[in-house]
Amino acid sequence: MSKLNESKKQYNDIEIPSELEQLVSKSIQTVKMEQKKPSFKKLGIGIAAAAAIFVASVNMSPALAQSLSTVPILGSIIQVVSVQEIIIEEDTYNADLKVPNITGLTNKELENSLNEKYIAENKVLYEGFQKEMEALKEVGGGNLGVVSTYEVVTNTDEILSISRYEANIVGSSSTTMRTDTIDKKNEILITLPSLFKDNGYIDAISNYIKDEMAKEMEADETIMYWIASEEEIGFETIRPDQTFSITADHKLTISFDKYEVAPGSMGVITFEIPSGIIKEELISDYYIR
């Protein structure tokens, strides 16, 4: 049995206290009613309420808390909750927007700013979808689809990395990824430049990635990257704020959106950077080792 299936079985075997089950059922019915007319103004209130229900329920039920802590997947994402999902299914128009919410930080300014940002991102997607859908209807219709979801990439005692994905799922689909990495002990948001002494990391990482791209293409003819050269336009350097995360074993990863450095068939691309490549550029080995 795979670890994922084993974790799923453990999750399904959890006995939920009756009072919590009733509370969750009531909350689900409320959300379903509200989803008929999605409102991001109401969503802000819903997030606070859902987070409070989740945290309070765990605190009130030691048995549930213990059960959650024994499940590998759930135990590692206890501070990130999906508080609302907005679904639109109307003929050839489809949207599925999941809003994550971070709970448990004592730095409420950071917690609130991140959660407000996640609401704002999905609000922009929702309003853009509605506007484009109405425009298509006026000219006779068409196909339109958008999805937003998230993934907890890393959740240790020290680091929380959460990635949000936005995808256009019709025609030549595109996917963008944004990641926030949080120092859980000091409760600060880590940026890529904050890890390094100066901008020297840009060339060090970029050169490594270009070498890896060339090696992968040489080893497998089905792999293709767009690398800049005298004849071709393509990848030259990462951005100073390139999407990144930190793994559980303190390695730096750098990611590129779909179509950013390769054909769409390659999807979102991530490279793990050997720590030795950037050792001299790092401020310290506290995060990256």
Sequence and secondary structure as in RCSB ss.txt:
>XXXX:A:sequence
MSKLNESKKQYNDIEIPSELEQLVSKSIQTVKMEQKKPSFKKLGIGIAAAAAIFVASVNMSPALAQSLSTVPILG
SIIQVVSVQEIIIEEDTYNADLKVPNITGLTNKELENSLNEKYIAENKVLYEGFQKEMEALKEVGGGNLGVVSTY
EVVTNTDEILSISRYEANIVGSSSTTMRTDTIDKKNEILITLPSLFKDNGYIDAISNYIKDEMAKEMEADETIMY
WIASEEEIGFETIRPDQTFSITADHKLTISFDKYEVAPGSMGVITFEIPSGIIKEELISDYYIR
>XXXX:A:secstr
  HHHHHHHHHHT    HHHHHHHHHHHHHHHHHHTS  HHHHHHHHHHHHHHHHHHHHH HHHHHHHHTSHHHH
HSTTEEEEEEEEEEETTEEEEEEEEEE   S HHHHHHHHHHHHHHHHHHHHHHHHHHHHHHHTT   EEEEEEE
EEEEESSSEEEEEEEEEE SSS EEEEEEEEEETTTTEEE SGGGBSSTHHHHHHHHHHHHHHHHHHHH TT   
 B  SS   B    TT  EEE TTS EEEEE TTTSS GGG SEEEEE HHHHTTTBS SSS  
